[in-house]
Amino acid sequence: MSPSETSRYVRLRVELLLEVTDDDQLTGAALERVEADEFMADDERTHARSAVREDEAEALAYLVEPVDLVGAVPGVELAQASWTSEKVEHDPGADLWDLDEEDEDEDQDEEDEEEDRLDDVRP
């Protein structure tokens, strides 16, 4: 496949687990961001204030900006971004960060698809 036929887009998946060490500081910073957003409608601002005060995950979502993650990377431009935040339980001793797990699932899916294609052409 020539370079002109390949996609110029790359999906970068990042998963972070953050510990909230100061609820008030996090909430205060998020409220400041909400207040400073000159493009936010009044009814949306009221909802945002409430959400930020009630849930640290919501507060964090108002502070994380994907453009900040890749803005200084040369040769790329952010085309689209989405992100979520949620409260989760965390056991530091648990083996939740098996980075190869997703790759193994994808490899198995590809093997299954290849087997299905072969089954379709076998007599």
N, C-alpha and C positions, 0 to 999 in steps of 0.2 A: 504494500500500500504506500503510495507516495505521500510526502508531507502535506500536499494540497488536499488529499482525501481524508486525512486524519482530523479529528476534532481539535479545535484550538481551546476547548474548554476542559477544565480539570475540576472535579469535585473533591474538595478537601474536607474531610470529616475530622472534627476535633471534639473530644469528650473530656471534660474537666470535672473534678470533684473538688468543691471548695468548702472550707469550714468557715462558718460565720462566727467570728470571734467577738464582734461588737454589734449587736442588733441596732442600737441607736445610731451609731456612726453610719452603718449601711443605709438605714432608712433615711437619715438626714441627707446623705449624699444623693440618694434617689429623688427625694423631694426637691432638692435644689435643681436637679436635672429637669424634672417635670416643670418646675416654675420657670426655668430658663428657656424652655422650648417655645419660641415665638410662633411656631406654626400649629401648635396644639389648640384645638377648639376648647371653649370653656367647659362644655359638658364632658368632653374627653379628659380634660385636666382634672375635673372633679372625680371622675371614675379612677384615674391614675393615682391621685392622692390617696384615695381609699384603699386601692389594691396594694400600694406600696406600704402603707401603714399596717395592713393586715398580714402580709406574707413576705418573708425575706426573699423568697424565690422571685416574686414579682419585682421587688426592689432591685435585685440583681439584674433582672432582665432589662430594666430601664437604664442600667449603667454599662452594660456590655454592648460594645459597638463593633460589629464585624469589620468595618472599614479600618478601625484601629489595628486589627490583627494583620492585615495585609497591605495597608496603605503605603508603607515604606518599602514593600518588596518590589525591586526593579523588574520591569518587563511584564507586569500583570495589572489587570484592572478588574475590580470586583464587578461581576455581571449580575449576581443575584445572591441573596443571603436569607437564611431563616435560622432561628435558634429558639430553644425552649429552655426553661429552667423549672426545676421541681425539687421539693424536699425529698430526701431519700434517707434510708437508714444506712449506716456505714459501720462495718466491722473491719478495723484495720488489719486484723489477722486473716480475713477471708481472701481467697484467691479470685477476686472479681476482675482483675486487670490482666487477664490472659489475652495479650494483644494478638496472638496468632489465631485465636478462636474464630474470629470473623473470616479470616483468610481460609481456614480449614472448611468452614461452612460453604464459602464460595467455591472452593475447589471441589467439594463433594457435589454441589449443584451442577457444576460444569461436567463432572464425570457422569452424573445421572442423565443430563441432557444428551451427552454423546452416546451413551448406551441406548437411550430412547431413539436417537437418529439411526443407530445401527439396527435396532429392532425393526424399524420402519422399512429398511432396505433389504433385510435378510429374507430369503424365501421361506 
